[in-house]
Amino acid sequence: MKTKILIIATAFIFLLPTRAACQGMPTYDNTNFISLVKQLVESGKQTAQMIKSVKFLKDAKESIEKVSSVVQQLRAVEEIGQNNQRLITVMQNDVQDILNSPYIKPEEVSRVVKSFDAIVQNSLETVDFIDEVLSSDYLKMSDAERAEILKAKELESKQMVSNITTKTKRYRDIISFRKMQDKVNNRETFY
């Protein structure tokens, strides 16, 4: 009896797909199913790779922003250093020439010195402030905030160079005018 049931069950299993297909039941092709699974696995791998690429690009962007911020800070500090060097050069050469001119009156010397001294003091304070900003965390500011402060100080230092150049030109014009006035007043006249 067991054998008879086993034979009928086996025959039924072999006949089922054919009979099921004839009655409108879906049949599954194992090849298509395996192909679909392979595509899903491959898609998962590609998605994982894309996620890794996005993370890599995000990290790279952050690194570039940090480097860019450092480069901006370096440029600002370099420009401030160059501007301070210009101030020193003007002080060593032009201001000394102005003070040594016979056309600058003794009572004007202290006023000339004070006007240039204020610019130099501001320049020295800027250098001290920059040193403080760069050497410490300065209130735990970010690189972008630090770069913004340095950029503002760079503009301030350019303004100082402009001011000292303007003052130097003004005093040179005064000297030139007085020199011309002296020549006119002391010329020999032939009548």
Backbone as a printed PyTorch tensor [residue, N CA C, xyz], in Angstrom:
tensor([[[  0.8060,  -1.1670,   0.0000],
         [  0.0000,   0.0000,   0.0000],
         [  0.8720,   1.2620,   0.0000]],

        [[  1.9340,   1.2340,   0.7910],
         [  2.8410,   2.3690,   0.8130],
         [  3.4760,   2.5680,  -0.5410]],

        [[  3.8210,   1.5360,  -1.2000],
         [  4.4460,   1.6130,  -2.5040],
         [  3.4830,   2.1880,  -3.5100]],

        [[  2.2490,   1.8070,  -3.4340],
         [  1.2510,   2.2900,  -4.3600],
         [  1.0580,   3.7960,  -4.1750]],

        [[  1.0270,   4.2740,  -2.9460],
         [  0.8490,   5.7030,  -2.6810],
         [  2.0740,   6.4610,  -3.1670]],

        [[  3.2340,   5.9100,  -2.9680],
         [  4.4730,   6.5410,  -3.3920],
         [  4.5090,   6.6770,  -4.9020]],

        [[  4.0850,   5.6850,  -5.6340],
         [  4.0730,   5.7180,  -7.0980],
         [  3.0720,   6.7610,  -7.5660]],

        [[  1.9070,   6.8130,  -6.9530],
         [  0.8840,   7.7830,  -7.3510],
         [  1.3850,   9.2000,  -7.0450]],

        [[  2.0290,   9.3790,  -5.8860],
         [  2.5340,  10.6990,  -5.5250],
         [  3.6250,  11.1310,  -6.4940]],

        [[  4.5070,  10.2410,  -6.8710],
         [  5.5740,  10.5590,  -7.8140],
         [  4.9960,  10.9130,  -9.1650]],

        [[  4.0270,  10.1580,  -9.6200],
         [  3.3970,  10.4420, -10.9070],
         [  2.6900,  11.7830, -10.8440]],

        [[  2.0650,  12.0780,  -9.7300],
         [  1.3530,  13.3260,  -9.5740],
         [  2.3260,  14.5120,  -9.6160]],

        [[  3.5020,  14.3660,  -8.9840],
         [  4.5060,  15.4340,  -8.9670],
         [  5.0060,  15.7060, -10.3810]],

        [[  5.2450,  14.6570, -11.1350],
         [  5.7350,  14.8680, -12.4990],
         [  4.6700,  15.4510, -13.4000]],

        [[  3.4300,  15.1330, -13.1580],
         [  2.3500,  15.6240, -13.9960],
         [  1.8840,  17.0150, -13.5780]],

        [[  2.1530,  17.4250, -12.3580],
         [  1.6510,  18.6890, -11.8440],
         [  2.0780,  19.9010, -12.6700]],

        [[  3.3520,  20.0820, -13.0080],
         [  3.6900,  21.2750, -13.7790],
         [  2.9730,  21.3160, -15.1280]],

        [[  2.8080,  20.1900, -15.7750],
         [  2.1420,  20.1900, -17.0630],
         [  0.6760,  20.5020, -16.8850]],

        [[  0.0680,  19.8760, -15.9530],
         [ -1.3430,  20.0960, -15.7050],
         [ -1.5540,  21.5310, -15.2190]],

        [[ -0.6900,  22.0540, -14.3640],
         [ -0.8330,  23.4020, -13.8480],
         [ -0.6870,  24.4150, -14.9720]],

        [[  0.2170,  24.1740, -15.8990],
         [  0.4170,  25.0930, -17.0100],
         [ -0.7920,  25.1120, -17.9100]],

        [[ -1.4240,  24.0190, -18.0260],
         [ -2.5940,  23.9510, -18.8790],
         [ -3.7690,  24.6420, -18.2450]],

        [[ -3.8040,  24.6970, -16.9410],
         [ -4.9470,  25.2900, -16.2610],
         [ -4.7080,  26.7710, -15.9280]],

        [[ -3.6680,  27.3850, -16.4360],
         [ -3.4260,  28.8040, -16.2350],
         [ -2.6400,  29.1380, -14.9940]],

        [[ -2.0460,  28.1990, -14.3290],
         [ -1.2160,  28.5040, -13.1650],
         [  0.1660,  28.9330, -13.6560]],

        [[  0.7750,  29.8770, -12.9530],
         [  2.0840,  30.3540, -13.4150],
         [  3.1540,  29.2980, -13.2300]],

        [[  4.0630,  29.3070, -14.1590],
         [  5.2260,  28.4320, -14.0550],
         [  6.4490,  29.3140, -13.8840]],

        [[  7.3900,  28.8320, -13.1760],
         [  8.5970,  29.6140, -12.9070],
         [  9.7710,  28.9630, -13.5770]],

        [[ 10.5360,  29.8410, -14.2290],
         [ 11.7540,  29.3740, -14.8800],
         [ 12.9020,  29.6460, -13.9150]],

        [[ 13.5880,  28.6310, -13.4970],
         [ 14.6860,  28.7730, -12.5370],
         [ 15.8020,  29.6550, -13.0900]],

        [[ 16.0180,  29.6570, -14.3710],
         [ 17.0800,  30.4580, -14.9820],
         [ 16.7840,  31.9430, -14.7990]],

        [[ 15.5350,  32.3350, -15.0440],
         [ 15.1760,  33.7450, -14.8560],
         [ 15.2850,  34.1530, -13.3900]],

        [[ 14.8870,  33.2630, -12.4860],
         [ 14.9550,  33.5670, -11.0690],
         [ 16.4080,  33.7540, -10.6260]],

        [[ 17.2770,  32.8880, -11.0780],
         [ 18.7080,  32.9800, -10.7360],
         [ 19.2900,  34.2640, -11.3210]],

        [[ 18.9210,  34.5980, -12.5410],
         [ 19.3860,  35.8230, -13.1820],
         [ 18.9230,  37.0500, -12.3920]],

        [[ 17.6720,  37.0390, -11.9310],
         [ 17.1380,  38.1410, -11.1450],
         [ 17.9050,  38.2960,  -9.8320]],

        [[ 18.1720,  37.1800,  -9.1770],
         [ 18.9330,  37.2230,  -7.9180],
         [ 20.3310,  37.7860,  -8.1690]],

        [[ 20.9530,  37.3460,  -9.2600],
         [ 22.2950,  37.8600,  -9.5920],
         [ 22.2460,  39.3660,  -9.8430]],

        [[ 21.2270,  39.8340, -10.5240],
         [ 21.0900,  41.2670, -10.7820],
         [ 20.8930,  42.0460,  -9.4860]],

        [[ 20.0870,  41.4860,  -8.5830],
         [ 19.8750,  42.1500,  -7.3000],
         [ 21.1650,  42.2180,  -6.4840]],

        [[ 21.9310,  41.1370,  -6.5010],
         [ 23.2070,  41.1190,  -5.7720],
         [ 24.1620,  42.1430,  -6.3820]],

        [[ 24.2320,  42.1820,  -7.6960],
         [ 25.1130,  43.1300,  -8.3890],
         [ 24.6690,  44.5670,  -8.1100]],

        [[ 23.3690,  44.8100,  -8.1220],
         [ 22.8330,  46.1380,  -7.8130],
         [ 23.1940,  46.5440,  -6.3830]],

        [[ 23.1220,  45.6130,  -5.4630],
         [ 23.5060,  45.8700,  -4.0730],
         [ 24.9770,  46.2360,  -3.9680]],

        [[ 25.8240,  45.5290,  -4.7260],
         [ 27.2620,  45.8370,  -4.7280],
         [ 27.5080,  47.2410,  -5.2770]],

        [[ 26.8090,  47.5720,  -6.3740],
         [ 26.9750,  48.9010,  -6.9710],
         [ 26.4970,  49.9930,  -6.0210]],

        [[ 25.3930,  49.7400,  -5.3330],
         [ 24.8810,  50.7100,  -4.3690],
         [ 25.8780,  50.9090,  -3.2360]],

        [[ 26.4330,  49.8290,  -2.7310],
         [ 27.4400,  49.9200,  -1.6630],
         [ 28.6570,  50.7000,  -2.1490]],

        [[ 29.0640,  50.4600,  -3.3940],
         [ 30.2100,  51.1690,  -3.9670],
         [ 29.8910,  52.6600,  -4.1210]],

        [[ 28.6550,  52.9540,  -4.5270],
         [ 28.2570,  54.3580,  -4.6690],
         [ 28.2500,  55.0540,  -3.3130]],

        [[ 27.7950,  54.3720,  -2.2790],
         [ 27.7980,  54.9430,  -0.9300],
         [ 29.2230,  55.2300,  -0.4820]],

        [[ 30.1410,  54.3010,  -0.7610],
         [ 31.5490,  54.5130,  -0.4230],
         [ 32.1050,  55.7060,  -1.1940]],

        [[ 31.7330,  55.8180,  -2.4790],
         [ 32.2160,  56.9370,  -3.3010],
         [ 31.6880,  58.2660,  -2.7770]],

        [[ 30.4320,  58.3090,  -2.3790],
         [ 29.8500,  59.5360,  -1.8500],
         [ 30.5640,  59.9330,  -0.5640]],

        [[ 30.8210,  58.9700,   0.3070],
         [ 31.5260,  59.2620,   1.5600],
         [ 32.9410,  59.7530,   1.2610]],

        [[ 33.6130,  59.1030,   0.3060],
         [ 34.9640,  59.5270,  -0.0660],
         [ 34.9470,  60.9620,  -0.5930]],

        [[ 33.9820,  61.2720,  -1.4640],
         [ 33.8900,  62.6190,  -2.0280],
         [ 33.5710,  63.6590,  -0.9460]],

        [[ 32.7240,  63.2830,   0.0040],
         [ 32.3960,  64.1960,   1.1000],
         [ 33.6460,  64.4670,   1.9390]],

        [[ 34.4000,  63.4100,   2.2560],
         [ 35.6400,  63.5790,   3.0190],
         [ 36.6440,  64.4200,   2.2380]],

        [[ 36.7340,  64.1730,   0.9280],
         [ 37.6550,  64.9340,   0.0810],
         [ 37.2570,  66.4100,   0.0570]],

        [[ 35.9490,  66.6760,  -0.0230],
         [ 35.4650,  68.0600,  -0.0320],
         [ 35.8420,  68.7560,   1.2680]],

        [[ 35.6490,  68.0810,   2.3970],
         [ 36.0000,  68.6590,   3.6920],
         [ 37.4980,  68.9320,   3.7730]],

        [[ 38.3010,  68.0070,   3.2560],
         [ 39.7470,  68.2000,   3.2660],
         [ 40.1460,  69.3820,   2.3920]],

        [[ 39.5210,  69.4950,   1.2310],
         [ 39.8220,  70.6080,   0.3230],
         [ 39.4260,  71.9270,   0.9660]],

        [[ 38.2820,  71.9560,   1.6400],
         [ 37.8450,  73.1820,   2.3160],
         [ 38.8250,  73.5730,   3.4160]],

        [[ 39.3310,  72.5730,   4.1540],
         [ 40.3100,  72.8720,   5.2000],
         [ 41.5900,  73.4300,   4.5980]],

        [[ 42.0670,  72.7790,   3.5300],
         [ 43.2910,  73.2420,   2.8730],
         [ 43.0760,  74.6320,   2.2890]],

        [[ 41.9160,  74.8420,   1.6830],
         [ 41.6040,  76.1480,   1.1160],
         [ 41.6050,  77.2190,   2.1890]],

        [[ 41.0380,  76.9130,   3.3300],
         [ 41.0080,  77.8580,   4.4440],
         [ 42.4240,  78.1680,   4.9210]],

        [[ 43.2540,  77.1480,   5.0290],
         [ 44.6440,  77.3460,   5.4570],
         [ 45.3900,  78.1820,   4.4320]],

        [[ 45.1540,  77.9140,   3.1420],
         [ 45.8120,  78.6860,   2.0850],
         [ 45.3640,  80.1500,   2.1530]],

        [[ 44.0790,  80.3900,   2.3910],
         [ 43.5910,  81.7620,   2.5250],
         [ 44.2530,  82.4570,   3.7120]],

        [[ 44.3740,  81.7280,   4.8120],
         [ 45.0260,  82.2980,   5.9840],
         [ 46.4810,  82.6290,   5.6760]],

        [[ 47.1500,  81.7110,   4.9960],
         [ 48.5540,  81.9190,   4.6630],
         [ 48.7130,  83.1280,   3.7480]],

        [[ 47.8580,  83.2480,   2.7510],
         [ 47.9300,  84.3940,   1.8360],
         [ 47.6830,  85.6970,   2.5780]],

        [[ 46.7000,  85.6870,   3.4630],
         [ 46.4010,  86.9030,   4.2220],
         [ 47.5810,  87.2970,   5.1020]],

        [[ 48.1650,  86.3250,   5.7860],
         [ 49.3180,  86.6060,   6.6430],
         [ 50.4980,  87.0880,   5.7920]],

        [[ 50.6970,  86.4660,   4.6410],
         [ 51.7770,  86.8750,   3.7460],
         [ 51.5700,  88.3170,   3.2700]],

        [[ 50.3450,  88.6570,   2.8900],
         [ 50.0400,  90.0110,   2.4300],
         [ 50.2340,  91.0250,   3.5520]],

        [[ 49.8240,  90.6720,   4.7640],
         [ 50.0180,  91.5650,   5.9080],
         [ 51.5100,  91.7740,   6.1540]],

        [[ 52.2900,  90.7050,   6.0540],
         [ 53.7450,  90.8210,   6.2140],
         [ 54.3580,  91.7350,   5.1650]],

        [[ 53.9040,  91.6040,   3.9170],
         [ 54.4190,  92.4720,   2.8450],
         [ 54.0320,  93.9280,   3.0950]],

        [[ 52.8040,  94.1440,   3.5440],
         [ 52.3650,  95.5160,   3.8290],
         [ 53.1630,  96.1240,   4.9800]],

        [[ 53.4430,  95.3330,   5.9930],
         [ 54.2650,  95.8300,   7.0950],
         [ 55.6780,  96.1360,   6.6300]],

        [[ 56.1850,  95.3290,   5.7100],
         [ 57.5130,  95.6010,   5.1590],
         [ 57.5100,  96.9220,   4.3880]],

        [[ 56.4220,  97.1840,   3.6540],
         [ 56.2990,  98.4720,   2.9450],
         [ 56.2980,  99.6340,   3.9390]],

        [[ 55.5740,  99.4520,   5.0440],
         [ 55.5340, 100.4940,   6.0700],
         [ 56.9270, 100.7620,   6.6280]],

        [[ 57.6580,  99.7100,   6.8830],
         [ 59.0120,  99.8610,   7.4280],
         [ 59.9060, 100.5760,   6.4210]],

        [[ 59.7790, 100.1910,   5.1470],
         [ 60.5820, 100.8290,   4.1070],
         [ 60.2610, 102.3120,   4.0050]],

        [[ 58.9760, 102.6540,   4.0400],
         [ 58.5750, 104.0630,   3.9860],
         [ 59.1240, 104.8010,   5.2010]],

        [[ 59.0210, 104.1790,   6.3600],
         [ 59.5160, 104.8270,   7.5810],
         [ 61.0300, 105.0370,   7.5100]],

        [[ 61.7460, 104.0590,   6.9880],
         [ 63.2010, 104.1670,   6.9320],
         [ 63.6570, 105.2020,   5.9120]],

        [[ 62.9910, 105.2600,   4.7850],
         [ 63.4740, 106.1240,   3.7040],
         [ 62.7160, 107.4410,   3.6200]],

        [[ 61.4490, 107.3610,   3.2840],
         [ 60.6810, 108.5610,   2.9810],
         [ 60.4840, 109.4560,   4.1930]],

        [[ 60.1070, 108.8930,   5.3090],
         [ 59.8510, 109.7090,   6.4950],
         [ 61.1440, 110.3560,   6.9700]],

        [[ 62.2230, 109.6230,   6.9000],
         [ 63.5130, 110.1900,   7.2980],
         [ 63.8810, 111.3610,   6.3920]],

        [[ 63.6270, 111.2160,   5.0850],
         [ 63.8900, 112.3170,   4.1500],
         [ 63.0160, 113.5260,   4.4770]],

        [[ 61.7590, 113.2640,   4.8040],
         [ 60.8440, 114.3590,   5.1380],
         [ 61.3270, 115.0870,   6.3950]],

        [[ 61.7030, 114.3250,   7.4010],
         [ 62.1470, 114.9400,   8.6590],
         [ 63.4620, 115.6970,   8.5020]],

        [[ 64.3080, 115.2620,   7.6070],
         [ 65.6010, 115.9150,   7.3840],
         [ 65.5090, 117.1140,   6.4420]],

        [[ 64.3570, 117.3150,   5.8460],
         [ 64.1970, 118.4150,   4.8880],
         [ 64.2550, 119.7560,   5.6110]],

        [[ 64.9660, 120.7020,   5.0180],
         [ 65.0040, 122.0440,   5.6230],
         [ 63.6690, 122.7830,   5.4790]],

        [[ 62.7730, 122.2570,   4.6940],
         [ 61.4970, 122.9180,   4.4620],
         [ 60.3990, 122.4560,   5.4350]],

        [[ 60.7360, 121.5410,   6.3110],
         [ 59.8210, 121.1550,   7.3890],
         [ 60.2450, 121.9320,   8.6250]],

        [[ 59.3180, 122.6760,   9.1630],
         [ 59.6110, 123.5360,  10.3080],
         [ 59.7620, 122.6880,  11.5680]],

        [[ 60.5850, 123.1370,  12.4890],
         [ 60.8180, 122.3630,  13.7180],
         [ 59.5300, 122.0260,  14.4710]],

        [[ 58.5630, 122.9450,  14.5100],
         [ 57.3180, 122.6640,  15.2280],
         [ 56.4690, 121.6280,  14.4970]],

        [[ 56.7430, 121.4090,  13.2170],
         [ 55.9950, 120.4200,  12.4430],
         [ 56.5470, 119.0050,  12.6100]],

        [[ 57.7840, 118.9010,  13.0190],
         [ 58.4370, 117.5890,  13.1200],
         [ 57.6640, 116.6720,  14.0560]],

        [[ 57.2830, 117.1650,  15.2130],
         [ 56.5660, 116.3030,  16.1640],
         [ 55.2080, 115.8740,  15.6040]],

        [[ 54.5420, 116.7670,  14.8750],
         [ 53.2580, 116.4200,  14.2620],
         [ 53.4460, 115.3480,  13.1830]],

        [[ 54.5110, 115.4790,  12.3830],
         [ 54.8070, 114.4800,  11.3450],
         [ 55.0990, 113.1320,  12.0020]],

        [[ 55.9140, 113.1620,  13.0270],
         [ 56.2800, 111.9260,  13.7270],
         [ 55.0460, 111.2720,  14.3350]],

        [[ 54.1740, 112.0410,  14.9410],
         [ 52.9630, 111.4950,  15.5590],
         [ 52.0410, 110.8610,  14.5170]],

        [[ 51.8990, 111.5190,  13.3840],
         [ 50.9880, 110.9720,  12.3680],
         [ 51.4890, 109.6400,  11.8200]],

        [[ 52.8030, 109.5290,  11.6290],
         [ 53.3450, 108.2620,  11.1540],
         [ 53.4230, 107.2330,  12.2800]],

        [[ 53.6720, 107.6940,  13.4880],
         [ 53.7710, 106.7890,  14.6270],
         [ 52.4450, 106.0660,  14.8750]],

        [[ 51.3310, 106.7620,  14.6940],
         [ 50.0160, 106.1310,  14.8950],
         [ 49.8250, 104.9610,  13.9260]],

        [[ 50.2480, 105.1370,  12.7040],
         [ 50.1170, 104.0610,  11.7080],
         [ 51.0140, 102.8870,  12.0790]],

        [[ 52.2390, 103.1880,  12.4890],
         [ 53.1730, 102.1170,  12.8630],
         [ 52.6660, 101.3640,  14.0910]],

        [[ 52.1250, 102.0790,  15.0830],
         [ 51.5730, 101.4180,  16.2680],
         [ 50.4190, 100.4900,  15.8890]],

        [[ 49.5630, 100.9470,  14.9990],
         [ 48.4480, 100.1210,  14.5330],
         [ 48.9800,  98.8810,  13.8220]],

        [[ 50.0340,  99.0490,  13.0530],
         [ 50.6440,  97.9180,  12.3570],
         [ 51.1980,  96.8950,  13.3480]],

        [[ 51.8540,  97.3760,  14.3840],
         [ 52.4090,  96.4670,  15.3920],
         [ 51.3090,  95.7380,  16.1570]],

        [[ 50.2260,  96.4460,  16.4520],
         [ 49.0880,  95.8090,  17.1240],
         [ 48.4720,  94.7310,  16.2310]],

        [[ 48.4160,  94.9970,  14.9390],
         [ 47.8860,  94.0030,  13.9960],
         [ 48.7480,  92.7500,  14.0010]],

        [[ 50.0550,  92.9290,  13.9900],
         [ 50.9680,  91.7780,  14.0020],
         [ 50.7920,  90.9710,  15.2860]],

        [[ 50.6700,  91.6570,  16.4240],
         [ 50.4480,  90.9570,  17.6970],
         [ 49.1260,  90.1930,  17.6890]],

        [[ 48.0870,  90.8320,  17.1610],
         [ 46.7710,  90.1950,  17.0940],
         [ 46.8180,  88.9560,  16.2010]],

        [[ 47.4820,  89.0560,  15.0670],
         [ 47.5970,  87.9130,  14.1470],
         [ 48.3500,  86.7750,  14.8130]],

        [[ 49.4020,  87.1120,  15.5160],
         [ 50.1600,  86.0900,  16.2300],
         [ 49.2650,  85.3820,  17.2440]],

        [[ 48.4370,  86.1440,  17.9330],
         [ 47.5170,  85.5640,  18.9140],
         [ 46.4810,  84.6650,  18.2340]],

        [[ 45.9470,  85.1210,  17.1090],
         [ 44.9240,  84.3430,  16.3970],
         [ 45.5090,  83.0400,  15.8640]],

        [[ 46.7110,  83.0910,  15.3490],
         [ 47.3060,  81.8950,  14.7490],
         [ 47.9100,  80.9380,  15.7670]],

        [[ 48.3790,  81.4470,  16.8880],
         [ 49.0730,  80.5740,  17.8310],
         [ 48.1540,  79.9000,  18.8350]],

        [[ 46.9360,  80.3540,  18.9780],
         [ 46.0090,  79.7170,  19.9180],
         [ 44.7020,  79.4420,  19.2020]],

        [[ 43.7830,  78.8430,  19.9420],
         [ 42.4790,  78.5590,  19.3460],
         [ 41.6160,  79.8060,  19.2670]],

        [[ 42.0350,  80.8830,  19.8880],
         [ 41.3560,  82.1710,  19.8790],
         [ 39.8440,  82.0190,  19.9140]],

        [[ 39.3770,  81.7150,  21.0740],
         [ 37.9450,  81.5400,  21.3440],
         [ 37.3550,  80.3680,  20.5740]],

        [[ 38.1590,  79.3640,  20.3090],
         [ 37.6960,  78.1260,  19.6440],
         [ 37.0150,  78.4120,  18.3060]],

        [[ 37.6020,  79.2880,  17.5130],
         [ 36.9950,  79.6160,  16.2290],
         [ 37.4000,  78.5940,  15.1680]],

        [[ 36.5750,  78.4970,  14.1470],
         [ 36.8520,  77.5780,  13.0490],
         [ 37.8810,  78.2090,  12.1030]],

        [[ 38.3910,  77.3910,  11.2000],
         [ 39.3570,  77.8960,  10.2250],
         [ 38.7370,  78.9780,   9.3470]],

        [[ 37.4730,  78.8020,   8.9990],
         [ 36.8040,  79.7950,   8.1460],
         [ 36.6790,  81.1310,   8.8820]],

        [[ 36.3380,  81.0740,  10.1530],
         [ 36.2340,  82.3110,  10.9420],
         [ 37.6030,  82.9720,  11.0940]],

        [[ 38.6110,  82.1480,  11.3190],
         [ 39.9730,  82.6710,  11.4480],
         [ 40.4180,  83.3170,  10.1370]],

        [[ 40.0920,  82.6680,   9.0180],
         [ 40.4500,  83.2220,   7.7060],
         [ 39.7310,  84.5480,   7.4730]],

        [[ 38.4890,  84.6410,   7.9260],
         [ 37.7250,  85.8870,   7.7630],
         [ 38.3660,  87.0270,   8.5580]],

        [[ 38.7980,  86.7360,   9.7820],
         [ 39.4600,  87.7550,  10.6040],
         [ 40.7670,  88.1800,   9.9580]],

        [[ 41.5260,  87.2080,   9.4740],
         [ 42.8020,  87.5420,   8.8390],
         [ 42.5910,  88.3600,   7.5740]],

        [[ 41.5400,  88.0490,   6.8270],
         [ 41.2340,  88.8120,   5.6150],
         [ 40.8980,  90.2600,   5.9850]],

        [[ 40.1410,  90.4420,   7.0620],
         [ 39.8110,  91.7950,   7.5140],
         [ 41.0860,  92.5420,   7.9320]],

        [[ 41.9850,  91.8470,   8.6120],
         [ 43.2510,  92.4760,   9.0220],
         [ 44.1220,  92.7800,   7.8100]],

        [[ 44.0270,  91.9350,   6.7850],
         [ 44.7750,  92.1950,   5.5530],
         [ 44.2750,  93.4970,   4.9070]],

        [[ 42.9620,  93.6630,   4.8520],
         [ 42.4020,  94.9000,   4.2930],
         [ 42.8080,  96.1080,   5.1410]],

        [[ 42.8230,  95.9150,   6.4440],
         [ 43.2430,  96.9910,   7.3360],
         [ 44.7000,  97.3640,   7.0870]],

        [[ 45.5360,  96.3600,   6.8540],
         [ 46.9470,  96.6400,   6.6110],
         [ 47.1410,  97.3240,   5.2570]],

        [[ 46.3120,  96.9710,   4.2590],
         [ 46.3750,  97.6750,   2.9700],
         [ 45.9820,  99.1370,   3.1540]],

        [[ 44.9950,  99.3580,   4.0050],
         [ 44.5600, 100.7330,   4.2810],
         [ 45.6820, 101.5060,   4.9550]],

        [[ 46.4270, 100.8510,   5.8560],
         [ 47.5520, 101.5210,   6.5100],
         [ 48.6080, 101.9180,   5.4910]],

        [[ 48.8880, 101.0090,   4.5450],
         [ 49.8730, 101.3260,   3.5030],
         [ 49.3740, 102.5010,   2.6750]],

        [[ 48.1010, 102.4900,   2.3550],
         [ 47.5170, 103.5950,   1.5960],
         [ 47.6070, 104.9050,   2.3820]],

        [[ 47.3140, 104.8580,   3.6710],
         [ 47.3940, 106.0600,   4.5070],
         [ 48.8130, 106.6090,   4.5810]],

        [[ 49.7610, 105.7190,   4.7870],
         [ 51.1400, 106.1980,   4.9210],
         [ 51.6540, 106.7240,   3.5790]],

        [[ 51.2030, 106.1120,   2.4800],
         [ 51.5880, 106.6030,   1.1570],
         [ 50.9900, 107.9870,   0.9180]],

        [[ 49.7380, 108.1580,   1.3010],
         [ 49.0750, 109.4560,   1.1440],
         [ 49.7460, 110.5280,   1.9990]],

        [[ 50.0600, 110.1840,   3.2410],
         [ 50.7260, 111.1460,   4.1280],
         [ 52.1030, 111.5120,   3.5940]],

        [[ 52.8340, 110.5130,   3.1200],
         [ 54.1620, 110.7610,   2.5710],
         [ 54.0630, 111.6880,   1.3650]],

        [[ 53.1040, 111.4150,   0.4940],
         [ 52.9280, 112.2600,  -0.6950],
         [ 52.5530, 113.6800,  -0.2810]],

        [[ 51.6750, 113.7970,   0.6950],
         [ 51.2600, 115.1230,   1.1430],
         [ 52.4470, 115.9100,   1.6870]],

        [[ 53.2820, 115.2610,   2.5060],
         [ 54.4400, 115.9660,   3.0560],
         [ 55.4660, 116.2750,   1.9640]],

        [[ 55.5950, 115.3880,   1.0020],
         [ 56.5100, 115.6740,  -0.1160],
         [ 55.9910, 116.8550,  -0.9380]],

        [[ 54.6730, 116.9220,  -1.1280],
         [ 54.0820, 118.0600,  -1.8470],
         [ 54.2950, 119.3590,  -1.0780]],

        [[ 54.1750, 119.2950,   0.2420],
         [ 54.4240, 120.4820,   1.0680],
         [ 55.8700, 120.9280,   0.9100]],

        [[ 56.7750, 119.9710,   0.9720],
         [ 58.2040, 120.2910,   0.8190],
         [ 58.4630, 120.8820,  -0.5570]],

        [[ 57.8830, 120.2630,  -1.5790],
         [ 58.0650, 120.7520,  -2.9490],
         [ 57.5180, 122.1700,  -3.0980]],

        [[ 56.3380, 122.4150,  -2.5380],
         [ 55.7390, 123.7550,  -2.6090],
         [ 56.6210, 124.7720,  -1.8970]],

        [[ 57.0980, 124.4400,  -0.7160],
         [ 57.9380, 125.3660,   0.0360],
         [ 59.2750, 125.6110,  -0.6640]],

        [[ 59.7760, 124.6020,  -1.2860],
         [ 61.0280, 124.7440,  -2.0380],
         [ 60.8170, 125.7190,  -3.1950]],

        [[ 59.7160, 125.5180,  -3.9360],
         [ 59.4040, 126.3980,  -5.0480],
         [ 59.1610, 127.8190,  -4.5320]],

        [[ 58.4650, 127.9360,  -3.4340],
         [ 58.1920, 129.2390,  -2.8450],
         [ 59.4850, 129.9220,  -2.4310]],

        [[ 60.4280, 129.1760,  -1.8930],
         [ 61.7230, 129.7220,  -1.4920],
         [ 62.4950, 130.2310,  -2.7130]],

        [[ 62.4420, 129.4650,  -3.7970],
         [ 63.1370, 129.9010,  -5.0210],
         [ 62.5120, 131.1800,  -5.5760]],

        [[ 61.2030, 131.2480,  -5.5450],
         [ 60.5240, 132.4360,  -6.0500],
         [ 60.8510, 133.6410,  -5.1700]],

        [[ 60.8330, 133.4480,  -3.8710],
         [ 61.0890, 134.5700,  -2.9580],
         [ 62.5460, 135.0160,  -2.9680]],

        [[ 63.4460, 134.1380,  -3.2420],
         [ 64.8690, 134.4590,  -3.1920],
         [ 65.5190, 134.5910,  -4.5770]],

        [[ 64.7690, 134.7590,  -5.5870],
         [ 65.3610, 134.8930,  -6.9110],
         [ 65.9400, 136.3020,  -7.0560]],

        [[ 66.9100, 136.3450,  -7.8900],
         [ 67.5180, 137.6410,  -8.1560],
         [ 66.7690, 138.3050,  -9.2890]],

        [[ 66.5090, 139.5070,  -9.0850],
         [ 65.8040, 140.2520, -10.1310],
         [ 66.7460, 141.2230, -10.8050]],

        [[ 66.6640, 141.3230, -12.0720],
         [ 67.4960, 142.2440, -12.8600],
         [ 66.5720, 143.2760, -13.5080]],

        [[ 66.7080, 144.5460, -13.0910],
         [ 65.8740, 145.5870, -13.6780],
         [ 66.7000, 146.4860, -14.5360]]])
